Amino acid sequence: MMAFEHIPRKDLYRILGAEPSDTLTELKQKYQKLALLYHPDKQSADVPAGEVGERVQRFIEIDQAWKILGNEETKKEYDLQRRELNIYHYFLLEDDLMQTWPVDAQICLEDMSWNKDERCYTCPCRCGGKYTVSRNEAEEVSLVCCDTCSLIIEILR
């Protein structure tokens, strides 16, 4: 597993009002819309004084999210760390998840597609996202979450 201290504590996609499946163009449009809305130079004079600091902080978060998600290399690294962190959390909580979280489907590893470029197994989710697990992770975990929604599948061995 990767070192999780590199992952920002806040979800960068949520900050931009985006989804991991959004294209770079879609991410840029969402960033630009939010940047114009929260940019300190674009604030109207009638914004309450207490809200000015919050808007500046929000703009800084938006800008930081874009700096990572707007670059293909850093976005790919963030996505990988985010996915591995999700798998790590599910691995730690697997017994609790089996009892409290509904499993959407049970799928044999052999029924998942092997993506040789990303070196992982994938399976489409009904939301349009996908379930992704590396070969090593498939041996360790049996629950995998979708990369865009809260659905979980169980991998049967």
C-alpha contacts under 8 A as a table, 3 or more apart, distances in Angstrom:
res1	aa1	res2	aa2	distance
1	M	84	E	6.81
1	M	88	Y	7.99
2	M	81	Q	6.63
2	M	84	E	7.33
3	A	6	H	6.50
4	F	7	I	5.61
4	F	81	Q	6.92
4	F	85	L	6.80
5	E	8	P	7.70
7	I	78	Y	6.90
7	I	81	Q	6.70
7	I	82	R	7.07
8	P	11	D	7.17
8	P	12	L	7.69
10	K	14	R	7.97
10	K	15	I	7.66
11	D	14	R	5.32
11	D	15	I	6.43
12	L	15	I	5.05
12	L	16	L	6.51
12	L	65	A	5.08
12	L	69	L	7.58
13	Y	16	L	5.28
13	Y	17	G	6.03
13	Y	18	A	4.82
13	Y	19	E	5.71
13	Y	20	P	6.59
13	Y	65	A	7.57
14	R	17	G	4.78
14	R	18	A	5.88
14	R	19	E	7.43
15	I	18	A	7.58
15	I	61	E	7.07
15	I	62	I	6.15
15	I	65	A	6.95
16	L	27	L	7.45
16	L	30	K	6.15
16	L	31	Y	5.96
16	L	34	L	7.31
16	L	62	I	6.28
16	L	65	A	7.13
16	L	66	W	7.81
17	G	30	K	7.00
18	A	22	D	6.64
18	A	27	L	6.64
18	A	30	K	7.19
19	E	22	D	5.40
19	E	148	T	6.47
20	P	79	D	7.73
20	P	147	D	7.02
20	P	148	T	6.19
21	S	129	G	6.78
21	S	148	T	7.05
22	D	25	T	7.96
22	D	26	E	5.77
22	D	27	L	6.27
23	T	26	E	5.11
23	T	27	L	6.21
24	L	27	L	5.02
24	L	28	K	6.09
24	L	69	L	7.94
24	L	70	G	6.60
25	T	28	K	5.06
25	T	29	Q	6.26
26	E	29	Q	5.14
26	E	30	K	6.28
27	L	30	K	5.18
27	L	31	Y	6.08
27	L	66	W	7.98
27	L	69	L	7.60
27	L	70	G	7.20
28	K	31	Y	5.00
28	K	32	Q	6.05
28	K	66	W	7.70
28	K	70	G	6.87
29	Q	32	Q	5.16
29	Q	33	K	6.18
30	K	33	K	5.24
30	K	34	L	6.28
31	Y	34	L	5.26
31	Y	35	A	5.88
31	Y	62	I	6.89
31	Y	63	D	7.80
31	Y	66	W	6.53
32	Q	35	A	5.00
32	Q	36	L	6.14
33	K	36	L	5.43
33	K	37	L	6.35
34	L	37	L	4.94
34	L	38	Y	6.09
34	L	59	F	7.79
34	L	62	I	7.22
35	A	38	Y	5.32
35	A	39	H	5.41
35	A	59	F	6.30
35	A	62	I	6.85
35	A	63	D	7.35
36	L	39	H	5.42
36	L	42	K	6.65
37	L	42	K	7.04
37	L	43	Q	7.74
38	Y	42	K	7.05
38	Y	43	Q	7.06
38	Y	55	R	5.68
38	Y	56	V	6.81
38	Y	58	R	6.85
38	Y	59	F	5.24
39	H	42	K	5.32
39	H	43	Q	6.79
39	H	55	R	7.76
39	H	56	V	7.01
39	H	59	F	5.88
40	P	43	Q	5.60
40	P	52	V	8.00
40	P	55	R	7.45
40	P	56	V	6.04
40	P	59	F	7.71
43	Q	47	V	7.06
44	S	47	V	5.96
47	V	51	E	6.62
47	V	52	V	6.65
48	P	51	E	5.36
48	P	52	V	6.63
49	A	52	V	5.35
49	A	53	G	7.54
50	G	53	G	6.27
50	G	54	E	7.30
51	E	54	E	5.13
51	E	55	R	6.18
52	V	55	R	5.15
52	V	56	V	6.23
53	G	56	V	5.10
53	G	57	Q	6.20
54	E	57	Q	5.09
54	E	58	R	6.11
55	R	58	R	4.95
55	R	59	F	6.12
56	V	59	F	5.04
56	V	60	I	6.29
57	Q	60	I	5.09
57	Q	61	E	6.34
58	R	61	E	5.11
58	R	62	I	6.20
59	F	62	I	5.04
59	F	63	D	6.09
60	I	63	D	5.10
60	I	64	Q	6.12
61	E	64	Q	5.12
61	E	65	A	6.08
62	I	65	A	5.16
62	I	66	W	6.23
63	D	66	W	5.15
63	D	67	K	6.24
64	Q	67	K	5.10
64	Q	68	I	6.70
65	A	68	I	5.47
65	A	69	L	6.06
65	A	70	G	8.00
66	W	69	L	5.01
66	W	70	G	5.02
67	K	70	G	5.53
67	K	71	N	6.73
68	I	71	N	5.88
68	I	74	T	5.32
68	I	75	K	5.60
68	I	78	Y	7.49
69	L	72	E	7.03
69	L	74	T	6.59
69	L	75	K	4.50
69	L	78	Y	7.81
70	G	74	T	7.95
70	G	75	K	6.86
71	N	74	T	5.50
71	N	75	K	5.83
72	E	75	K	5.09
72	E	76	K	6.02
73	E	76	K	5.21
73	E	77	E	6.31
74	T	77	E	5.02
74	T	78	Y	6.00
75	K	78	Y	5.00
75	K	79	D	5.99
76	K	79	D	5.10
76	K	80	L	6.14
77	E	80	L	5.13
77	E	81	Q	6.17
78	Y	81	Q	5.15
78	Y	82	R	5.91
79	D	82	R	4.99
79	D	83	R	6.01
80	L	83	R	5.15
80	L	84	E	6.09
81	Q	84	E	5.09
81	Q	85	L	5.96
82	R	85	L	5.11
82	R	86	N	6.25
83	R	86	N	5.11
83	R	87	I	6.25
83	R	147	D	7.09
84	E	87	I	5.00
84	E	88	Y	5.94
85	L	88	Y	4.91
85	L	89	H	6.11
86	N	89	H	5.14
86	N	90	Y	6.17
86	N	145	C	7.40
87	I	90	Y	5.03
87	I	91	F	5.95
87	I	141	V	7.79
87	I	143	L	7.96
87	I	144	V	6.53
87	I	145	C	7.34
88	Y	91	F	5.00
88	Y	92	L	6.25
89	H	92	L	5.16
89	H	93	L	6.16
90	Y	93	L	4.98
90	Y	94	E	5.33
90	Y	97	L	7.38
90	Y	143	L	6.81
90	Y	144	V	7.44
91	F	94	E	5.08
91	F	140	E	7.84
91	F	141	V	5.83
91	F	143	L	7.45
93	L	96	D	5.35
93	L	97	L	5.98
94	E	97	L	4.97
94	E	98	M	6.13
94	E	142	S	8.00
94	E	143	L	7.00
95	D	98	M	5.32
95	D	99	Q	6.64
96	D	99	Q	5.23
96	D	100	T	6.06
96	D	101	W	7.87
97	L	100	T	5.07
97	L	101	W	4.88
97	L	102	P	7.80
98	M	101	W	5.95
98	M	102	P	7.24
98	M	103	V	7.45
99	Q	102	P	7.98
102	P	151	L	7.88
102	P	152	I	7.26
103	V	106	Q	7.45
103	V	151	L	7.11
103	V	152	I	5.19
103	V	153	I	5.45
103	V	154	E	6.54
104	D	151	L	6.04
104	D	152	I	5.58
104	D	153	I	5.47
104	D	154	E	7.94
105	A	152	I	7.33
105	A	153	I	4.91
105	A	154	E	6.30
106	Q	153	I	5.68
106	Q	154	E	4.67
106	Q	155	I	5.89
106	Q	156	L	6.48
107	I	111	D	6.67
107	I	112	M	7.61
107	I	153	I	6.97
107	I	154	E	6.21
107	I	155	I	5.08
107	I	156	L	5.80
108	C	111	D	5.32
108	C	112	M	7.08
108	C	155	I	5.58
108	C	156	L	4.75
108	C	157	R	6.33
109	L	112	M	5.37
109	L	121	Y	7.77
109	L	138	A	7.76
109	L	155	I	6.10
109	L	156	L	6.59
109	L	157	R	6.86
110	E	113	S	7.72
112	M	121	Y	5.83
112	M	122	T	5.56
112	M	123	C	5.24
113	S	121	Y	5.38
113	S	122	T	5.21
113	S	123	C	6.30
114	W	119	R	7.21
114	W	120	C	5.87
114	W	121	Y	4.48
114	W	122	T	6.40
115	N	118	E	5.63
115	N	119	R	5.52
115	N	120	C	5.39
115	N	121	Y	5.94
115	N	122	T	6.95
116	K	119	R	4.66
116	K	120	C	6.86
119	R	134	S	6.52
119	R	135	R	7.69
120	C	132	T	6.55
120	C	133	V	5.52
120	C	134	S	4.16
120	C	135	R	6.10
121	Y	132	T	5.67
121	Y	133	V	5.29
121	Y	134	S	5.96
121	Y	135	R	7.04
122	T	130	K	6.47
122	T	131	Y	5.44
122	T	132	T	4.56
122	T	133	V	6.61
123	C	130	K	5.57
123	C	131	Y	5.15
123	C	132	T	6.75
124	P	128	G	6.68
124	P	129	G	6.15
124	P	130	K	4.35
124	P	131	Y	6.23
125	C	128	G	5.54
125	C	129	G	5.23
125	C	130	K	4.90
125	C	131	Y	6.55
125	C	146	C	6.65
125	C	151	L	7.99
126	R	129	G	7.24
127	C	148	T	7.64
127	C	149	C	7.07
128	G	148	T	7.98
129	G	146	C	6.34
129	G	147	D	5.92
129	G	148	T	5.29
129	G	149	C	7.33
130	K	146	C	5.39
130	K	147	D	5.78
130	K	148	T	7.34
131	Y	144	V	6.44
131	Y	145	C	6.11
131	Y	146	C	4.64
131	Y	147	D	6.23
131	Y	153	I	7.83
132	T	144	V	7.29
132	T	145	C	7.99
132	T	146	C	7.48
132	T	147	D	7.61
133	V	137	E	5.97
133	V	138	A	6.05
133	V	144	V	7.22
134	S	137	E	5.09
134	S	138	A	6.09
135	R	138	A	5.18
135	R	139	E	6.84
136	N	139	E	5.42
136	N	140	E	6.79
137	E	140	E	5.04
137	E	141	V	5.90
138	A	141	V	5.61
138	A	142	S	6.83
138	A	155	I	7.63
139	E	142	S	7.86
141	V	144	V	7.50
141	V	155	I	7.94
142	S	154	E	5.31
142	S	155	I	4.87
142	S	156	L	6.96
143	L	152	I	6.44
143	L	153	I	5.68
143	L	154	E	4.59
143	L	155	I	6.25
144	V	152	I	5.50
144	V	153	I	5.42
144	V	154	E	6.48
144	V	155	I	7.52
145	C	149	C	7.78
145	C	150	S	6.53
145	C	151	L	5.87
145	C	152	I	4.38
145	C	153	I	6.52
146	C	149	C	5.53
146	C	150	S	6.26
146	C	151	L	5.68
146	C	152	I	6.20
